Structure formats: C-alpha cells, structure tokens
Amino acid sequence: YELEIYIYTAKKDDLKLRSIYKKALAIKDASPHPRILAVIKECGAKLHMIDHQWDAAWADFMEAFKRYDEAGLNQRINCLKYMVLANLLALSKFNPFDDQAAAAYKNNDQIVAMTQLVDAYEQDDLKRFEAILSTHSQSIVGDDQFIHQFLDQLIHNIRSKALQQFVRPYSRVSLDFLARHFAIPIDQIEHLLRL
C-alpha cells in the first residue's frame, strides 16, 4: 500500500487515496515497519486535513511523526510541521511541543519558527504571529504546497481569535478602529466578526 499511497499522492487522486487508506487500516495481522505505518498515518492525516477534521489530522500526524522518528527518517520534520499546523487549525489549547517526542525537536533549525508560531498563538499575539510567518516563511512553508494550502485558514483563525479577545471588554467599538488596530481591511474585520 505504501507505493500506491506515493503514486496517488503524486497524482492528487484523493478518491483512490481514501480507498487505499481504508484498506491499509483494515490490516490487523501484520506488524509493519514503522516507515510503512508512518506513510499510512500521514496519508490519513492529510485526508483529514482536506476534510477540515483538524483533531483527527493532528492525531494521525502525531502517530506518523513518532513512526518516522522511530525509523530514523527525515520525513519526521515535515510531519512535525504538519502536526503543528493541524494543532493550530484545531484551535487546540494543547501545545504540541509538550509531547516528549516533539519536544526533542523544539530547537531544530527547521522547527524553531513553528515553535515561535505556537508561542504567539498561545499568547493571542497576532502581530507577532504574522511577523513570524512573514520572516520565516521559507522555513515554515518553503515550497511545501500542503502547508501553503492551509495558511489562509490558519491566518483567519488567529485573526478571529485575536479579534474576539480584543473586543471582549468593549460594549461598542468601531470597525475603523479595529481595522487600524489589526492593520487589516474593514471587509475582513466584518467577515471575522460574522463568524
């Protein structure tokens, strides 16, 4: 199934990926190599992300990350990035770097920016969050189209969260004031307030 997952991922054939993923999960008799298990779990996690099932994606990415790590494979770094992305999109209060396996990579050059994103997210610091995304876009996204497709949703989530925190103590506030404060257009403020 591993090879089929690679092929259908390259072809972006989600329908066949779903089918292969279900078949792979149904196998109970074998004890596959950690790399094979990691590929299967990563496939499932990506499918969950496409379906906006952030918590399920996070759980599968966590499992895939641990299996890649167990096998000593470099894919663990990208998988850890995906896990953090899913965690942020799930609006989770759990810091993914509190997990012992993930904490070991907290200071990895490719992961430091993700760690900073999590910190800014936890502190509801929108300006810092956006600055980190802008400054470290190469280490966070690079040419990874999978991460790139979820950035708008991630930015929307953090803006929405920061806006809710900011307006909470006010009984009235003008859209102009909010637009200036958050440095985003009024129509985006209105959209964030509607949700």
Secondary structure, DSSP 8 states (H G I E B T S, - for coil): -HHHHHHHHHHT-HHHHHHHHHHHHH--S----HHHHHHHHHHHHHHHHHTT-HHHHHHHHHHHHHHHHHHT-THHHHHHHHHHHHHHHTT-SS-GGGSHHHHTTTT-TTTHHHHHHHHHHHTT-HHHHHHHHHHTHHHHTTT-HHHHTTHHHHHHHHHHHHHHHHHTT-S---HHHHHHHHTS-HHHHHHHHH-
